[in-house]
């Protein structure tokens, strides 16, 4: 049984996301079952699909959007996702809500500078959320 990973990220800018995309290409080559939710027009789509990564033409647009949260959750449940990796603010906020009460591990990306402070209330909707693994 391989580990099923869902990645939610905006891969519309090819060059700045190349290292990140390469990580998931490598994981797929190692036998992980990787699915990526991004814009289908991404420059990385061909490379993803070449190694068997499922590309879902979807990326959240609004924070706390019930329909987007439901779509993320539905995919997590149907695909029996083990790990969800969220890369930007909209994906993080909606993905955390979608993962509520599921056995999925939630991993976030914070960049090279954290800008995370315990006294910032918005941090508890993202990086300091108790659901984050």
C-alpha positions in Angstrom: 0.0 0.0 0.0 1.5 3.3 -1.0 0.9 6.7 0.7 -1.6 8.9 -1.0 -0.7 12.6 -1.1 -2.9 15.5 -2.1 -1.1 18.7 -3.0 -3.1 22.0 -3.3 -1.0 24.7 -4.8 -1.0 27.4 -7.5 1.4 26.2 -10.2 0.5 28.9 -12.7 3.9 30.5 -12.5 6.3 27.9 -13.9 9.7 29.2 -12.7 9.0 30.1 -9.1 7.3 26.7 -8.5 9.7 24.5 -10.3 11.6 23.2 -7.2 8.3 22.6 -5.4 6.8 20.7 -8.4 10.0 18.6 -8.7 9.5 17.3 -5.1 6.2 15.8 -6.1 7.5 14.4 -9.4 10.2 12.7 -7.3 7.8 11.4 -4.8 5.6 9.9 -7.6 8.8 8.2 -9.0 9.4 6.7 -5.6 5.9 5.1 -5.6 3.8 7.7 -3.7 0.3 8.2 -5.2 0.3 12.0 -5.7 -2.6 14.1 -6.8 -2.2 17.8 -7.5 -5.1 20.3 -7.3 -4.0 23.3 -9.5 -4.9 25.1 -12.7 -4.8 22.5 -15.5 -3.0 25.2 -17.8 0.0 25.0 -15.5 3.4 24.5 -17.2 4.0 21.6 -14.8 0.9 19.5 -15.9 2.8 17.5 -18.6 5.6 16.6 -16.2 3.1 15.7 -13.5 1.1 13.4 -15.8 4.2 11.9 -17.3 5.0 10.3 -13.9 1.4 9.3 -13.1 0.4 12.3 -11.0 -3.3 13.0 -11.2 -3.9 16.7 -12.0 -7.2 18.1 -10.8 -8.2 21.3 -12.5 -9.2 23.2 -9.3 -7.6 25.6 -7.0 -9.5 27.5 -4.2 -10.2 31.1 -4.9 -11.9 32.4 -1.7 -11.2 31.8 2.0 -13.8 30.0 4.1 -15.8 29.2 0.9 -18.3 26.3 1.8 -18.4 24.9 -1.8 -14.6 24.9 -2.2 -14.2 23.3 1.3 -16.8 20.6 0.3 -15.0 19.9 -3.0 -11.6 19.5 -1.2 -13.2 17.3 1.5 -15.1 15.1 -1.1 -11.8 14.4 -2.9 -10.0 13.6 0.3 -12.7 11.1 1.3 -13.1 9.5 -2.1 -9.4 9.2 -2.9 -8.7 8.0 0.7 -5.9 10.6 1.0 -3.3 10.0 3.8 -1.4 13.4 3.6 -2.6 16.7 2.3 0.1 19.4 1.6 -1.3 22.9 1.4 0.9 25.7 0.0 -0.8 29.1 0.1 -3.2 31.0 2.3 -6.4 30.2 0.5 -5.5 26.5 0.2 -4.5 26.4 3.8 -7.7 27.9 5.3 -10.0 25.9 3.1 -8.0 22.7 3.3 -7.9 22.8 7.1 -11.7 23.1 7.2 -12.0 20.2 4.7 -9.8 17.9 6.8 -11.8 18.4 9.9 -12.5 15.0 11.6 -10.7 13.1 8.8 -7.7 10.8 9.5 -5.6 12.7 7.0 -2.3 14.3 8.0 -2.1 18.1 7.2 1.2 19.6 6.2 1.7 23.3 5.5 4.3 25.4 3.8 5.3 28.6 5.5 8.2 29.9 3.3 11.7 30.7 4.3 10.5 33.4 6.8 7.7 32.3 9.1 6.1 35.6 10.1 4.2 33.4 12.6 3.4 35.0 16.0 1.4 33.6 18.8 -0.3 37.0 19.3 -1.5 37.2 15.7 -5.1 35.8 15.7 -5.0 35.0 12.0 -2.1 32.6 12.6 -4.6 30.3 14.4 -6.5 29.9 11.1 -3.3 28.7 9.5 0.0 27.6 10.9 -1.0 27.5 14.6 -4.2 25.7 13.9 -4.4 22.6 16.1 -5.3 20.4 13.1 -1.9 21.0 11.5 0.5 18.0 11.8 
